[in-house]
Amino acid sequence: MADAGSSGSRMVMIFAQDACRGCLRCELACSFHNLGHHSFQPEASSTRVYRDNDTNRMTATVDTTCDMCEHEDHIMCIHACPFGARSIVHV
């Protein structure tokens, strides 16, 4: 879960483990944003998706470099996910 806020309102990113299929499109989309729309390099992503091979469950992390895709029309990792595994709530 990541959050970004301004005066009084915060956006919080939610990750739905059961919806994630591990396609890693979120990582690619994030790296594209972080690299100024020049290339896809998952190592430049602010988010990581991991699969537990014993339980087949997915987990995700978002590090402190995440800027919730400031200056983009939408949050790239959410927009790229074909399974709806990420969403934003305003709190």
C-alpha positions as CSV (number, residue, x, y, z in Angstrom):
1,M,0.0,0.0,0.0
2,A,1.3,3.4,-0.9
3,D,-0.1,6.8,-0.1
4,A,0.2,10.4,-1.2
5,G,-1.6,13.3,0.3
6,S,-2.2,16.9,0.1
7,S,-4.0,19.2,2.6
8,G,-6.7,17.1,4.2
9,S,-7.1,14.3,1.6
10,R,-4.9,11.3,1.0
11,M,-4.9,8.8,-1.8
12,V,-4.1,5.2,-0.7
13,M,-3.2,2.4,-3.2
14,I,-4.9,-0.9,-2.5
15,F,-3.5,-4.2,-3.7
16,A,-6.0,-7.1,-4.1
17,Q,-3.9,-10.3,-3.7
18,D,-6.6,-12.6,-5.1
19,A,-7.0,-10.5,-8.3
20,C,-3.2,-10.4,-9.1
21,R,-2.0,-13.0,-11.6
22,G,1.7,-12.0,-11.5
23,C,1.9,-10.6,-15.1
24,L,4.2,-7.8,-13.9
25,R,2.6,-5.2,-16.2
26,C,2.4,-2.8,-13.2
27,E,6.2,-3.0,-12.8
28,L,6.7,-2.3,-16.5
29,A,4.3,0.6,-16.5
30,C,5.9,2.1,-13.4
31,S,9.4,1.8,-14.9
32,F,8.1,3.5,-18.1
33,H,6.9,6.5,-15.9
34,N,10.1,6.6,-13.8
35,L,12.3,6.6,-17.0
36,G,10.5,9.5,-18.6
37,H,8.6,7.4,-21.1
38,H,11.8,6.2,-22.8
39,S,12.0,2.5,-21.9
40,F,10.7,-0.4,-19.9
41,Q,13.1,-1.6,-17.2
42,P,11.5,-3.4,-14.3
43,E,14.6,-2.7,-12.1
44,A,13.6,1.0,-12.3
45,S,10.1,0.3,-11.0
46,S,8.9,1.7,-7.6
47,T,6.7,-1.4,-7.2
48,R,7.5,-5.1,-7.0
49,V,5.3,-8.1,-7.3
50,Y,6.3,-11.4,-5.6
51,R,4.8,-14.9,-5.8
52,D,5.0,-17.3,-2.9
53,N,5.5,-20.6,-4.7
54,D,4.3,-22.6,-1.7
55,T,0.9,-20.9,-1.5
56,N,0.7,-19.3,-5.0
57,R,-0.2,-16.0,-3.3
58,M,0.9,-12.7,-4.7
59,T,2.2,-9.8,-2.7
60,A,3.3,-6.4,-3.8
61,T,5.5,-3.7,-2.4
62,V,5.7,0.0,-3.2
63,D,8.8,1.9,-2.2
64,T,9.3,5.5,-1.2
65,T,10.2,6.6,-4.8
66,C,6.5,6.2,-5.8
67,D,5.1,9.6,-6.7
68,M,1.6,8.2,-7.6
69,C,2.5,9.1,-11.2
70,E,2.6,12.8,-10.6
71,H,2.1,14.7,-13.9
72,E,0.5,11.7,-15.6
73,D,-3.1,11.4,-16.7
74,H,-3.6,8.3,-14.5
75,I,-1.6,6.2,-12.2
76,M,0.3,3.9,-14.5
77,C,0.4,0.7,-12.5
78,I,-3.3,0.8,-11.9
79,H,-4.1,1.6,-15.5
80,A,-1.8,-1.2,-16.8
81,C,-3.3,-4.0,-14.6
82,P,-5.8,-6.1,-16.7
83,F,-7.0,-7.8,-13.6
84,G,-8.0,-4.9,-11.4
85,A,-5.5,-5.9,-8.7
86,R,-4.7,-2.3,-7.8
87,S,-7.0,0.6,-7.0
88,I,-7.0,4.0,-5.2
89,V,-9.2,5.1,-2.4
90,H,-9.4,8.6,-1.0
91,V,-9.2,8.9,2.8
